[in-house]
Amino acid sequence: MTTLSKRPLRWLIPALLLVGWLALGGIAGPFAGKLGEVQVNDAASFLPASAESTEVQELQRQFADTTSIPAIIIAERSDGVTPDDAEYLANTVAAFAQADLFSEQPSPPIPSQDGNALQVVAPLEANDAVTDAIKDLRTEFSSAPEGLSVFVTGPAGQSADFESAFAGIDGLLLIVAASVVIVILVVVYRSPLLPFIVVISAILALSLASSLVYLLADADVVTLNGQSQGILFILVFGAATDYALLLVSRFREELRTQPDRFTAMVRAWKAALPPIAASAGTVIAGVLCLLLSDLNSNRGLGPVAAIGIVASFVATMTFLAAVLALLGRSAFWPARPKLTDAPAARTESHSRFWSGLARRIDAHPRRYWVMPLLVLLAFAAFLPTLKADGVAQSDFFLLEVESQQGQQALERHFDAGTGSPAVIIANADRADDVIAASSITGVAEVQPLVDPATNAPLVRNGLIQIQATLTDAADSSAAESTVRELRAAVSAINGANAQVGGPTAIQLDTNETSQRDRNVIIPLVVLVVFAILALLLRSLLAPLFLMGTVVLSFAATLGVSAIVFNHILGFPGADPVIPLFAFVFLVALGIDYNIFLMTRAREETLKVGTRDGVLKALVVTGGVITSAGIVLAATFAALAVIPLLFLAQIAFIVAFGVLLDALIMRSLLVPAVVREVGPKIWWPGTPDTKRGRHRDDDGDRVLVSQLVK
């Protein structure tokens, strides 16, 4: 085939990729806004089938035709409720009952002992209509008689507030993340066009990922909740931008030596593929370790995040590569890369800062790894102070919501656990013994569920349901301790086969399962990532060293987070899953920058030796990796716009940890240690050459010292 006949193919393939992606975006794009339809945000659905509270929930179905979630309506008046208040509350609830809003008959208004409050327990059908039902109740009670404050709280109220917090998560996060990326890329590239190309690539990746996740969640293959959706959006934007920065950097590098934009893209694509593929593979392997979680929510995040990374990789290496190939130097307008054959001029594009830093590390390597190491160890010393043993569900919100206000009102006037009792399922012939054993400290009242027709205890298949009202708030740590004691007390009764469930037991089982997941999955992530690095770098010592730096960075990040959360922001604590998510994302994402650096260092080592190779790698990758770290940190920080404690903590931990990896570990500690250790870092391999002159890609003879000195 002649050269003339080949030329049309050079633009035809990128053009077809571009048209294909735009068509795919048109089809898949709407799915990002539909993910809320397949979300599951109730706590019980996250638990494994083996959890005691899950088994109790299944047994409860024998005692009712529907699965209910209680809404608790609290009405209070500071100078005492009146008969008119009680009548208003009873009539309003009755009107909703006649409209079939409730799954069971609500209780009559129950007065508090101090006479300042009334309480109604109104069970709702546990389905997607809970949020709308709570909205209707709150709207109606917003016009309560003057001086009477009415709140709708309980598990149903908290569930509705969670859904409200996640409402609009797709549009809000997209706007914030896209704005952050555009601003940073405009500063980095001084181009008005390139940032929008990168953002479009990320949006197309998100469209692809959202469509796949929607189909899987709709088919009940994966569990998707609001937190997973938020992390998916941010992860796709951050990863797609990181991969784009690396590809764009290599493309701009090649445009300085290649007159033809298609040839430049082919060379850039081949050079960028190994580190980007290794980075994507590391993140995918890391998040897929979550499949071993016993919590459905964690297990669902694994494939959801993996799909996001695959979509980011594919979009970058196809759509973005095609657009850049078609645009060529115009993509960088007005700062188009200039064609030059002079090696010295070629290095002028690299920041003087990185050349100067490489020169200083070359002169005093120990200084540049000992000082950062001491600082990181000092931060890591605060790790044990991180409070990650769980928080009350009412503390999940960063902004005050009605379920919080209602819970506070409930605690002022009633036993705090009223309306959300612990549920005991036991053999009916041992009911009296179970009731007697349940009367422990922390339990205000114990009653069997009765048959409305006979007013006798309701028995189904030889089982009886007993409700234990707790003195503490159902979502508090004190209530969890009471449930632990309650389980121990009733399980000791021979022949009762008693099990304890209910809202508090669900929260307890979730926290304990999260701690189990943390102990199992974190070591597995370490082993998986180490294996990938060993294969990539064909070394054992280098991956061991890099994993050590990432683990140290993780410990230092959690230490700083403990200081910020405990003493600056005054957070009540953290969910037990926070350290697990933080580790998975920091190790999987933080190792990226070391992969980008060390794969380039290995490439240069074959030309100039290890010590010069790592310094040259620092010079040529410094700007792009730092930019990638800043972009990823900024996009994860965008999670803080969702007013939930969990996401705010994840946002801070990942953003701070990524910056620590990009600016300290990869820029100072890693190159300084490799510079000092030298070729031994590649043990048991020896991909080293003599330090000095080498022949570059164009045949020019260059001194490595020209790049760093």
N, C-alpha and C positions, 0 to 999 in steps of 0.2 A: 504494500500500500504506500503510495507516495505521500510526501509531507503535506501537499495541498489537500489530499483526501482525508488526512488525519485531523486537519485544523478544525473543521466543524464539530468533530466529536469533543474537542477540548471545551467548548462552551455548551454543547448539547447536553452532556451528562449533568453539569451543574444546573442548567436551566430546568431539566426534568426534575431534579431533586427539589429545586425551589418550588415549582408548580405542585409537585406531589405534597410537599409539606404544607403549602398554603391550603390545598384541598383538605388535607387531614385536619388542619387547624379549624377549618370551617365546620367540619363534622364533629370533631372531638371537643372543641372549645366550650360549648354549652354545658358539658358535664361538670366543669369546675363549679358552676353555680348550682348544680343539682346534688352535690355530695351531701348536703344537709338532709336530703330525703332518706339517705341510707345510714345516717348516724344512729348509734345507740349510746345514750349517755347515762343510763341508770346503773347504779353501782353493782347491783346483783348480777347483771349480765356479764360483768367482767370476771366473775369468779369461776374457778374450775369446778367441774362436776363433783370432784371428791371433797370439796369444802363442806364442813358440817352445816353451815348456813344455807348452802345451795340445796343440800338434801332436805333440810327442814322446809325450804321454800317449795320443793316438789311435793312433800307430804301435805303441806297446807292446802294444796289443790283439792284434797279429798273433803275438806270442810267448807268449801265455797265453790260456786260455779265459776267465779271470776278471780283473777289475781288483782288485788287492790293495793293501792298506795295511799296512805292517809294524808289528807290535808287537815291542818289544825287551824281553826279560826279563833283568834284571841281578840276579845273586845275589852278594853279597860277604860276606866274613868277615875281620875285622881281622887275625887271626893266621893267615890262609891257609885257602883252601877245602880240603876233604877229599874223598877218593874217595866217601864216603857222601853228601856234598853234591852231587857230580856225578850220582850215581845217583838221588838224590831228585829233582833237577831234570829229568833225562832221563825218569824214569818218570812224573812229573806231566805233563810236556809230551806224552808219548806217549799218556797216557790221554785228554787233550783232543783229540789228533789222531784217536784212534779214534772219538771222539764227533763227528767231522766239524766241529770248531770252526774249523779253519784251512782256508784256500783252497788252500794248497800245503803240501808237507811242510816242517815247521820244521827249522832247522839243529840239529845236535847241540850240546851244551854246549861253548862255546869258551872255554878258559882264558885269562886275561890273563897278560902277561909277568911281572908281579910275583907271580903265584900267589894273589892275594887275591880274585879275582872270576871268575865264569863268565857267559857271555853266550849267549842263544838268540834267534835272529831267527825270529819266527813270523808269516807273512803271514796276514792276515784278509781276508775278502771285504769290499770297500768298499761297504757298504750300511748300512741303518738298524740292523742287528744288532751293529755294532761296539761300541757302548757296553755292551750286555748281555754281550758276549763278554769285554770288558776287566773288567767287574765280576766275572764268574765266575772269571777268572784271579786277580784280586787277592784275592778271597775265599779261594780255595784256598791261595794263597801266604801269606796272613796267618797260617797255622799252620805255617810253615816250622820246621825244627829250630832249637833254641835257639842263638843266636849268629849265625845266618845271616839276613841281611837281603835280601829279594827285592822288587824294584820292577818294575812293568810300565810302560814308557815308549815312546818312539818316536812317530811320527805318529799311530798308533792310540790310544796312551795320551793324547796331547794332545787328540785329537778327543773322546775320552770325557770328559776333564776339562772341555772347553768345554761339552759338553752338560749336564754336571752343574751347571756354573755357571749355566746358563740354566734349569735345572729349577725349576719353580714360579715363573717370572718373572711369569706372569700374576697369580697370587694375591698374591704379595709386593708387586709394584709397585702393584697396585690398592689394597691395604690402606694402604700408605705414602702414596700420592698422595691418596687420599680423606681420610685422617686429616689430612694437612697442609692441604688445602683447607677442610675443615670447621672446623678450629681458627682459621684466618685469617679466614674469613667470619663466624664467631661474634664475633670481636673487632671486625671492621669494621662489621657490621650490628647487633650486640647482639640478635640474634634466634635462637632455637633452631630455627625452622622453615625459614627461607630457605636456610641453608647446605645442608640436606639436599635441598631442591628442586633447587638448582644441581648438587649431586653426582649426583643421579638423572639429571638432564639429561645430564651428562658420561658416565655409565655407559651410557645409552641410545645416545649418539653412538658410544661405543666398541663397543657391541654391533653397531651397523649397520656400522661400519668393519671390524670383525673378520670379520663374515660375508662381506663383499665381498672382503676380502683373502684369506680362506681359499679362496673359490671360484676366484679368479684364480690363486693359488699352486698349488692342486690341479690346475688346468688348464695349468700351466706357462706361464702368461702373464707372471707376475712371479716374481722370485726373492726368497724371504723367508728371512732368517736371524735368529738370536737378537737381534743388535744392532738390526736393523730393527724387530723386534717390540717391544723395549723402548722404542725411540724413538717408535714409533706410540702406545703406551699413554700415555707422558708427554705427547706432543704433543697428543693428543686431550684429555686432562684439562686441560692448561694452556690450550689455545686455547678449549675450551668454557667454561672458567671466565672467561677474559678477556672473551669475547663476552657471557657472562651478566652480568658486572659492569657492562658498558656499558649493556646493555638494562635491567637493574634500576635503574641510576642514573637513566636517562631516565624510566622508569616512576614512580619515586618523585618525581622532579621534577614530572611532570605531575599526580600525585595531589594535590599541594599547590595546584593551580589548577583541577582538574577534579573535580566531585563524583561523576561516573559513572566506574567503574573500566574499563568497556569503551572508553569514549571516550578515557580516559587511555592505555590500552594502544595503541589505534590511533595516537594522536599519538606516543607513545614509540617504537612500532615503525617508523613512518615516519622519525622523526628518527634512530634508531639504525641503520637499514638501510644508508645510504650508507657510514658509516665502517666498520661491521662487514664489509660486502661488500667494500669496498676492502682492508681488512686481510686477509680470507680470500683474496681474489684475488691479493694480493701474495705471500702465503706459498705459495699453490698454484703460481703462476708461478715462484717462486724454486726450490722443490723439484723442479718438473718439468724444470728445467734439468739435473738429474742424469741425465735420460734420455740425454744426450750423453756420459755416462761410458763408458769402455771396459771398466770393471769391472762384472760382472753384479750384484755386491752393491750398488754405488752406484746403478746403473741401476734396480735393483729398489726401492730406498728411495724414489725419486722418486714413482712412482704410489702406493706404500703411504702415504707421508706426505700426499700430495694427497688421497687418499680419506679419511684421518683428518680433515683440515681441512674438507672438504666435509661430512662427517658432523657435525662440531662446529657448523658454521654452520647446517645444516638443523635440528638438534636445538634449538639456541638460539632460532631465529626461528620455530619451530613449537611444539614441546613446551613449552619454558620460557615462551614468550609466552602459550600457552593456559592453563597452570597459573596464571600471575600474573594473567591476566585473570579467571579464575574465583575466585581468592582475594581479589584486590584488596588493600585495606589490611591484611587479616588476615595476608598473607604476611610482613609486617614486625613482627608481634606480638613483644614488647609495645610496641615503639617505632613505632607506626603513624604515617605521615605525616598531619599535620593540614591541613585545608583552610583556605586563607587567600588573600585577594586583595591583601594588602599587599606591595608589592615589597620593601620593606626587610626585612619578616619572612621573605620567601621566601629572601633571601640569607643569613639566619642559619643555614641548614642547611649552608652551606659553611664549611669549617674556617677559623677565625681565622688559622691558620698560613698558609694559601694567600693569604688576603687581605693579610696582613702582608707575605708574600714578594712579591706583585704590587706592593704599594706601594713596597717597597725597590727592586725592579727598575725601576719607573717613575722613581724618583729618580736611580738610578745604574746605568743599563743596562750601561755598558762594564765596570764592576767585576764584573758577574755573568756576563760571557762571557770576559773576558780571563783571569781566574784559573783557571776550569775548563779553558780551552784550554791554558794552560801546564802544568797538572798532567797532562792527557791526553797532551800531547806528551812529557812526561818519561816516562810509562809506556810510550808507544809506542817510545821509544828502545831498550827492552829486547827488542823483537820479534825482531831478528836472533839473539838468544841462545837462542830456542826450538829445541830439538832435535827435529825432526820428519822424520828421514830413515829411520825404521824401528826396530823393536826385535825382539829374538829372541822367537820364539813362547813360549819358556819363561818370558819376562818378562811375558807378557800377564796373568798371574794376580796378584792382590793378596794372596791367601792362598796358603800353601805347599800344593802338590798333589803327588800321587805322580809325575806325569810330570816335574816339576821335580827331585824327589829322585832319580829314576832317571837323568835326564840328567846330574846332578852326579856320580853314581856311575859312569856310563859314561865321563865325562871323566877321572875319577881313574885308571881302569885300562885304557882302550882309546883308540884313535883316536876323537876325539869324533864324527866323522861316520859311524862304523860303524853299519850297519843302515839308514841313510838315504842311500845313495850317489847321486851325480850319474849320470844315465842318458844315454848317448850312443847315438843311432841313426844309422847311417851305411851307405853301400854296402859290401857284404861284400868286394868285391875290393880295397878300400882299408883293410881292417881293421887290418893291421899298421902302416900309416902313422898311422892315427888313434890306435892304442894308444901308439905312440911319442910322438906329439905331446901326448898327454894326461898324460904324466909330467912335470908341472910342480910348482913349489913349492906346497904346500898340498894336494897329492894324495898319499895314502899308498899306494894300490894301485889298479891298473887290470887288470880281468879281463873277458873276453867271457862272455856268458851261454852255458852249454854245454847240449848235449842229453844228458839223463840216460842215454839208451839207448846212445849212441856215445861220450860224453865229449868230443865235438868241438864247436867253436863252433856255436851254433844259428843257422841262416840261414832267413829267411822272406821270400819274394818279393825276393830279392837284397839284403836288409837284414840287418844284424847289430846286436845290442844289446850295448853295453859298459858296465860299471859302474865308476865311479871313486869309491873311498872317500876322503873328505876328512879331513884331519887336524883340522879345526876342527868345532865343533858345527854340524849342518846348518842350524840356524836363526840362526846368528850372522852379523854383518856381515863377519867375516873369510871365512866360507864363501861369502858372496855375491861378494866380490872374487875369490875363487878361480874361481867359476863364470864370471865375466866373462872372466878370463884364459883359462879352458878353452875358452869359446866362440870367443874370438879365435884360439886355437891350432888348433882342429880345423876351423874354417871356412876357414882359409887353405889347406887341403889340396885341391888341384884334383881334381874328380871324386868327392869323398867325400860331398858333400851332407850333412855331419855336422851334427846338431842336438843341443843339450844340454837335458835336462829333469831331472825329479826334484824332491824337496821343496825343496831350496835354490833351484833355478831358478824354481819356482813362487812362492816368497816374493820373489825378486828381480824377477820380472816384475810381481808385484802392486805392489811399491813403486814401480817405474818407471812403471807405468800410472797409479798414484795421483798421481804428480807431474805427469804429462801432463794428467790430468783437472783438477787444480788450476789449471793455467795456462790451460786452455780455458774452464772453467765459471765461475770467479770473475768474469772480465770480462763474461761473458754475463749473469750474475745482476745485475750493476751496471746494464747497459743495460736489461734487462727491468723491473727495479724503477723505474728512472728514468722509463721510458716510462709506466708505470702512474701514478706520481705526477704526471707532467706532464698526463695526461688528467684525473686527479682534481682537481688544484688549478688546472688551466687556466693554467699558468704554466711558465716554463723556469727562472727563477732560484731560485724556492722549492724545486723538486725537486732542483736541483743542490746547493743549500745543505744540504738534508736528507740527501742521499746522502753528502755530505762529512762530515756529523756522524756518520753511521752507520759509514762506513769508518774514521774516526778512532777511534770507540768500539771497533771491531773490533781495530784495531792496538794500542790501549791495553790491551784485554783480553788479547790474546796476549802483550803485554809483561809484564803482571802474572802471567799464567799461567807464563811462562818463569821468573820469579823463584820462584814457588811450587813448580813442578814440579822445578826444578833444585836449589834451595838449601834449601827447607823440607821437601818431601816426599821428595826424593831419588829421583825416578823415573828409570829408565834412558834415557828418551827418549819419543818419541811416534810413532805411525803417521803416514805421509805424508798420509793422508786426514783427519787431525784438523783441519788448517787449512781444508780444503774444507768439511767438515761444519760447522765453527764459523762460517765465513763465511756459508754458506747460511742457517743457522738464525738467526744474529745479525742479518743484514741483513733477512731476511724477517720475523722476529719483532720485532727492535728498531725497525724502521720503523713498526710498528703504533702505538706510542705517539705518534710524531710525526704519524701520520695522524689519530689521535683528537684530538690537540691542534690541528693545523692545519686540519682540516675544520671544527672548531668555531670556530676563529679566523676562517676565511673567512666562516662564517655570521654571526658577530658583526661582522665588518668591514663588511658591507653595511648594518649599522645604525649603528655608532658609529665606523667608521674602523679602520685597521690597528693603530695603536699601542694604542688602548683595547681593540680587539677581541681581540688576542692576550693581553692581561692578563686580560680577562674570561674568555677560554677557559681560561687557567691556573687561575683561581679555581674555575670550575665543573667542570673535569675533573681538577683536581689530586688529589683524594682517590681517585677511582675508578681513574685510571690508575696511581697509585702502588700501590694495592691489587692491581691486575691484574699489575703488574710483580713484586710480592712473591710473588703466587700462582704465576706462571709460573716464577720463579726457584726457588721452593721445590719445585715439582713436578719440574723438571729435576734439581734436587739429589737427588731420590729415586733417580735412576739409580745413584747411588753405592752403593746397597745391593747391587748386583750386583758381586761381587768380581773385576771385570775392569778392567785399566788403561785400555782404550779408553773404556769407559763412565764411569769415574770422571773422566777428563780432559774428556770432553764435558760431563758434569754440572757441573764447576766452571766451564768456559769459558762455557757458555751461561747458567748462573745468574748469574755475576759480570757478564757482558756485558749481560744483561737489566736487572739492577739499575743498572748504569752508565747505560744508555739512559733508564730510567724516572726515576731520581733526580737525575742530573746533566744529561744532554743535554736531556731534555724539560722538566725543572723549572727549569733555570737558563740554559744556554747558548742553546737555541733561542728561548725567549721574549725573552731579553735582546737577542739579535741582531735579531730581528724588531722589537722595540720601538725599537731605534736606527735600523735601516734604514728602517722605515716602509713606505709604499705601494710603494716600489720593489721590495720582495720579491716582488710579484706580476707583475713584468715577464715578458712584454710586455703582460699584462692589467692593468687598473686597477680592481679591485673595491673601491673605496674611497669613503667619504662623509666629509662634514665631521665633525670630532670635536665632540662636545657632546651636546645633547639628542636623544633619539629616541623613537619610539613603540614600546612593547613589544607582545607578542602580545595583551594584553587591553585595549590602548588607553591604558594609564597612561603618563604622561610621567616618565622616569627619567633621572637623571644617571648616566653611567657611573662617575663618581668615587665614587658610593655603593657600588659593588661592590668597589673596590680601595683606597679611601682612608678 
